[in-house]
């Protein structure tokens, strides 16, 4: 479940309150970055920090048109992230580029303190998500990696909460079968 910021924070952010933006950033920045890393392959994974920065800039520019409360904000923010990831993928295919630097490792993302184990865990998650169809991988990444709820994931991906639950059920079934066979 997503821990939502206190009531009224989005309205204060619309008014330009810097403290409100800090509260929103604290509530969602880490999960957004983890989610972007899990969605990314190639240029997207290497540029997750850049994409996250673009997402926050877009959110800041478009907050005036956002209509919703603190609970809807996460879905809106992650939806912006999904669009930015799609743009990076399109640019990458057009330019046929590959990143030259490995992505930096932030130890606070994982549940382990060892950087090497964090990298291995991130690689394992990416490998398992690659076994799934794209929609199911996005749903599992949003719920099980980034910690979003079904409603927020639905808003972020532009699908219904029922479709989110069905995709997650199918994805977990596929992963269980794969792990049992492996």
C-alpha positions in Angstrom: 0.0 0.0 0.0 1.1 3.5 -0.7 1.5 5.7 2.3 -0.2 8.9 1.2 0.9 12.3 2.3 -1.3 14.3 4.7 -4.6 15.8 3.4 -4.4 19.1 1.7 -0.8 18.7 0.5 -1.7 18.5 -3.2 -3.7 21.7 -2.9 -0.8 23.4 -1.2 1.5 22.2 -3.9 -0.8 23.7 -6.5 -0.4 27.0 -4.7 3.4 26.7 -4.9 4.2 25.7 -1.3 7.7 24.3 -1.3 7.1 22.3 1.8 4.1 20.6 0.2 6.3 19.6 -2.8 8.9 18.2 -0.4 6.2 16.0 1.3 5.0 14.8 -2.0 8.6 14.1 -3.2 9.4 12.3 0.1 6.3 10.1 -0.3 6.8 9.1 -3.9 10.3 9.7 -5.2 11.9 6.5 -4.0 9.1 4.3 -5.3 9.0 6.1 -8.6 12.7 5.6 -9.1 12.5 1.9 -8.2 9.5 1.5 -10.6 11.3 3.3 -13.4 14.3 1.0 -12.9 12.1 -2.1 -13.1 10.4 -0.9 -16.3 13.7 0.0 -17.9 15.8 -2.0 -20.3 18.8 -0.5 -22.0 18.6 3.3 -22.2 15.6 3.5 -19.9 17.3 1.6 -17.0 20.5 3.8 -17.4 18.4 6.9 -17.5 15.9 6.2 -14.7 17.2 9.0 -12.6 16.9 11.4 -15.5 13.4 10.1 -16.3 12.4 10.6 -12.7 13.7 14.2 -12.7 11.7 14.8 -15.9 8.6 13.3 -14.3 8.9 15.7 -11.3 9.4 18.7 -13.6 6.4 17.7 -15.7 4.3 17.2 -12.5 5.4 20.7 -11.3 4.4 22.3 -14.6 1.1 20.4 -14.9 -0.1 20.4 -11.2 -2.5 23.2 -12.0 -4.4 20.9 -14.4 -4.4 18.0 -11.9 -7.8 17.4 -10.4 -7.7 15.0 -7.5 -6.6 14.4 -3.9 -3.5 12.9 -2.4 -4.7 9.4 -3.1 -5.0 10.1 -6.9 -1.7 12.0 -7.1 0.4 8.8 -7.1 -1.5 7.4 -10.0 -1.2 10.6 -11.9 2.6 10.9 -11.2 3.3 7.3 -12.1 1.2 7.8 -15.3 3.5 10.7 -16.2 6.4 8.4 -15.6 5.0 5.7 -17.9 4.7 8.3 -20.7 8.2 9.5 -20.2 9.5 5.9 -20.3 7.7 5.3 -23.6 9.3 8.5 -25.0 12.8 7.3 -23.9 12.2 3.9 -25.6 11.0 5.6 -28.8 14.1 7.9 -28.9 16.4 5.0 -28.1 15.0 2.9 -31.0 15.3 5.9 -33.4 18.8 6.6 -32.4 19.9 3.0 -31.7 22.0 4.1 -28.8 23.3 2.2 -25.8 24.4 3.7 -22.5 28.1 3.8 -21.8 27.9 4.1 -18.1 26.4 1.6 -15.6 23.5 3.0 -13.6 24.5 4.1 -10.1 23.5 2.0 -7.2 21.5 3.5 -4.3 21.6 1.2 -1.3 18.4 2.6 0.2 16.3 1.0 -2.6 16.6 -2.6 -1.5 16.0 -4.4 1.7 19.7 -5.5 1.9 22.6 -3.4 3.1 25.1 -5.1 0.8 25.5 -3.2 -2.5 26.4 -6.4 -4.4 23.3 -8.2 -3.1 21.2 -5.1 -4.1 22.5 -5.3 -7.6 22.0 -9.1 -7.8 18.4 -8.6 -6.5 17.7 -5.9 -9.0 19.0 -8.1 -11.8 16.9 -11.0 -10.6 13.8 -8.8 -10.5 14.5 -7.6 -14.0 15.1 -11.1 -15.3 11.8 -12.3 -13.8 9.9 -9.4 -15.1 11.3 -10.0 -18.6 9.6 -13.4 -18.5 6.2 -11.7 -18.4 4.2 -9.9 -21.1 4.7 -6.2 -20.9 1.4 -5.3 -19.2 1.8 -8.0 -16.5 5.4 -6.9 -15.9 4.3 -3.3 -15.4 1.6 -4.3 -13.0 3.9 -6.6 -10.9 6.6 -3.8 -10.9 4.1 -1.2 -9.7 2.5 -3.4 -7.0 5.2 -5.8 -5.8 8.3 -3.7 -6.4 7.2 -0.1 -6.0 4.5 -0.8 -3.4 1.5 0.8 -5.1 -2.0 -0.3 -4.6 -4.3 -1.6 -7.3 -6.2 1.7 -7.7 -3.0 3.7 -8.0 -1.5 1.2 -10.4 -4.7 1.3 -12.5 -4.5 5.1 -12.7 -0.8 5.0 -13.6 -1.2 2.4 -16.3 -4.5 3.7 -17.7 -6.4 0.5 -17.0 -9.2 -0.5 -14.6 -8.4 -1.8 -11.1 -10.0 -5.1 -12.1 -7.6 -5.4 -15.1 -4.7 -4.7 -12.7 -5.8 -7.5 -10.3 -6.3 -9.9 -13.2 -2.9 -9.1 -14.7 -1.2 -9.5 -11.4 -2.9 -12.8 -10.8 -1.8 -14.1 -14.2 1.7 -12.8 -13.8 2.2 -14.4 -10.4 0.8 -17.6 -11.7 3.3 -17.5 -14.6 6.2 -16.7 -12.2 5.2 -19.6 -9.9 5.1 -22.0 -12.8 8.5 -20.8 -14.1 10.1 -21.0 -10.7 8.7 -24.5 -10.1 10.0 -25.7 -13.4 13.4 -24.0 -12.9 
